[in-house]
Amino acid sequence: MNTAEQTLFLIKTRGPQTAQQLAALLNLTSMGARKQLESWQEKGMVTHEDVADKPGRPSRRWLLTEAGHARFPDRHAELTVQLIDQVRDLFGDAGLEKLIVSREQASEREYRQHLATSRNLPERVQALVQARTAEGYMAEVEQQDDGSLLLVENHCPICAAAKQCQKFCRSELELFQRVLGPDCSVGRVEHMLAGARRCVYVIKQI
């Protein structure tokens, strides 16, 4: 991944960033980071907002535009939406429900295989993160001061399908709970379909 692509990747995974923050992450000068950002802005991939988060001059934060988000994998969004509509037209809501249930079952089998050799909750969460990343969710795990874990998904490769039929992501909480085991609780605290820039699940040991 070259420096230009890394710039977009960091904004995607970390949210709005200043040129100074990106410069530190990319080992560039502030001017070098701004050149990368201005180049992407000319292409319509990023925009900026000035945030007065402290006294003095507002800080300029850079974020992805819709076109910028679209550079990341979406699992052939247009075709997926068309297929959902065709399944609903041909087989009705009951047929679509069977399709969704079948997908959930297949995902659960795959996740259980990934978690089979994990010995404790952090290892199970890390294995789940690896499985979700392989599916295009750009997932990562964050350790919290209270001992809980955050499963963060910076991208949704089926976002178009989920917007067309929200049942596609309705059961992720239950699915994560089942595969992670009864010794933890799972809750969603951020959701892309509710307007957040990412999906975040908090996982606590019971």
Residue, then its C-alpha position, 0 to 999 in steps of 0.5 A: m500500500n503506497t502513501a496515498e492509499q495509506t492516507l485514505f486507509l487511516i482516515k477510514t479506520r481512525g475517523p477524521q484526522t488532522a494533517q498533523q495526526l496523519a503526518a505522525l502516522l505516515n512519518l511525513t512532514s505536515m506539508g507532505a501530509r497536506k499534499q496527500l490530502e489536497s490531492w485526494q480532495e481534488k479527486g473528490m475522495v476527502t473533504h474537511e471540516d474545521v472544528a473548534d475543539k479548544p481555544g484559539r484557531p479551529s483544527r482542520r479535520w479531514l474525512l472521507t466523502e461518499a466517493g472515498h468510502a466507495r473505494f473500499p470493498d462493498r461485495h458488488a453492492e449493485l448486484t447484491v441489491q438487485l438479487i435481494d429484490q429478485v428473491r423478494d419478487l420471486f419467493g416473497d418475504a418468506g423466501l428472503e427470510k430463508l436466505i438470510v437464515s441460511r447465511e447466518q447458519a453458514s457464518e456461524r459454522e465458519y466462525r466456530q471453526h475459527l474460534a475452535t482452538s482459542r483458549n480464553l475470551p481475548e483469543r476468541v475475540q481476536a479469532l472472530v476479528q480475523a474472520r470478520t476482517a477476511e470478509g472485508y469488515m476491516a475489524e480490530v479489537e481494542q482493550q478498555d481500561d475496565g477490562s472489556l473489549l471493543l470489537v470495531e468494524n471500520h467498514c461494512p462490505i454488505c452495507a448496500a444489502a443491509k440498507q436494502c434489507q436490514k435483516f441482513c445485520r439484525s442478528e449479529l449481536e446474537l451470532f457474536q454472543r453464540v460463538l463467543g460463549p456464555d461467559c461474556s456479554v455482547g452489546r452494540v454501541e455504534h451502528m453504521l445503519a444508525g449513522a455512525r462511521r463504524c460498528v462497535y461491539v462491547i464485549k465483557q467477561i461475566 
